[in-house]
Amino acid sequence: MAPRAYPSMSRREIEGLIADGHMVFILDQYVIKADAWAPYHPGGDKAVRHMIGRDATDEVTALHSREAREQMNRYRIGKFEGRWSNFIPPIQGGKFRRLSETGPEEKIGNDLECPTTSAASTASSSDSGSRPPSPVFDVNVNGALRKRHTPVASSSAPSVCSVSSVEPEDGGMSFLNTLTHEKIVLDLDKYPPIDSATQDNIVTKYRELHQRVKDEGLYQCNYLDYAVECCRYSLLAITSFLFLRWGWYATSAAFLGALWHQLVFTAHDAGHMGITHDFHTDSVIGIIIGDFLGGLSLGWWKKNHNVHHVVTNAPEHDPDIEHMPFLAVSHRLFQSLRSTYYDHVMEYDAVAKVFLRIQHYAYYVLLSFGRLNLYRLSWTYLILGQGPRKGPAWWHRHLEIVGQLFFWTWFGYGILYKTLSTNWDRFVFFLISHVVPMPVHAQICLSHFAMSTSDLGPHESFPQKMLRTTMDIDCPAWLDFFHGGLQFQAIHHLFPRIPRHNLRRTQKLVQEFCNDVGIPYALYGFVDGNKMVVGTLAEVSRQAAILAKCQEVITAGGDPLHGHSH
């Protein structure tokens, strides 16, 4: 049977479809219209929305199985000939013209990202899709980005705001724009240029690397590795139970916390279909571990994590770095950005100003109670039915609710209420069991908090963006069990479905790729990495203090440079 022929579609036609509200993206040169499929997507529709108007080939390949990709092919509506140039997705502030609207064929305002312009300000721009001029980029005659050769100050936060950089009417916004400018220029100097030839070469090399990864069998799971993991889990569970029976409650709680710490790693693998590579089998494994044994929703995690993987370290879009008012990893959060994931404004209010001032001191304390926030997010997801209610994953929510009831029966009722006789014992057991898994939260934050949060525009390739926003942690092989594969986050972001026990072998291939294309591979020791994270938090705190001083002086009508009134 001859393959189906699809009509050739122009860029203008595709833009018109998006302007009409359709969820359209490019996959292997084919135009995919995902309207009917997105509501059933197990990872939620937000991840799909970030791909609208983009060539999503690498993101889809990285995050989905071959069977899932074949399902997507059912939604092809046409084919695009030639090289696709990414639009800015509507969820990120991109604006599109209906086919009935007249105008130039190429919309420079949408095709070229202004890195210092937030989605909120873009959304309020004119219907033509134009954006305010970027302080970093200009457009040359070929419609490509080129960097301005503007002198840039030191990368460290300035110690005082100058009159020329802070105007009374902007409330300190020009100070923040200057910081954004500096961060972007530093990234442009450090990483390969964002021109089509360079990025196309990176994509070609990345796809060759992906084929090599498959050829070397790195997607094949060695189940003996998981047999070892199961032995470790069983030992921790039995030890916790024995100490509970013997009345050593604090020790029992510590071993239970250690069990939760280890279980998270396999739940993460299952959520990425990295164990059996079968969607339902791995989902059930993840639900048993996450919901039944840990009280955390796998479905919520998938919805959150898929978005994190496609818009890594974007302050407006990545939920993994949106922790206002307690933590901020970028000065851009001082602008009360609107989170496209949570659909609310992350207010830089009085509470945030207090917490951000001490965030580098409170960081590990906050992480110690991170599991409590995950409970809240899990319950919200399940109670409000935020997951797919139709499609292949429709029944997962019901299984997860059963899992949550099971968890709080054995842990909440069976241990905390029935086994422990005093409220003090219950408090100590709960506290210790929930603080011990803290290294998991620290590991996740470690891989991203100290890395770039700059937006280099829609033309940056998927592999370069992942390597620019993610670091790996160097550790001896015998410690891999403690880190659970999360020490290879950069490699994991390039190939999310590789079983974690194969990530160390994949590391050598990724290092060769980075050397070949000129992308720095961020690899730090555990201690040095933590120092970088705390240093980043401290720098943002200093920037917040400088901004507050600028605003204070402006309000008083003084000179920020000399501190006296005009």
Helices and strands as residue ranges (DSSP letters): H 11-19, E 24-27, E 30-33, G 38-40, H 46-49, H 57-63, H 66-72, G 73-75, E 76-79, G 90-92, H 108-111, H 119-123, E 137-139, E 145-147, G 168-170, H 173-190, H 196-215, H 223-245, H 249-271, H 279-287, I 288-293, H 298-310, G 319-321, G 331-335, E 338-339, E 344-345, H 350-357, H 359-368, H 370-383, H 396-407, I 408-419, H 423-435, H 438-446, H 462-469, E 472-474, G 477-479, H 480-483, G 486-488, H 489-494, G 500-502, H 503-517, E 523-525, H 526-556
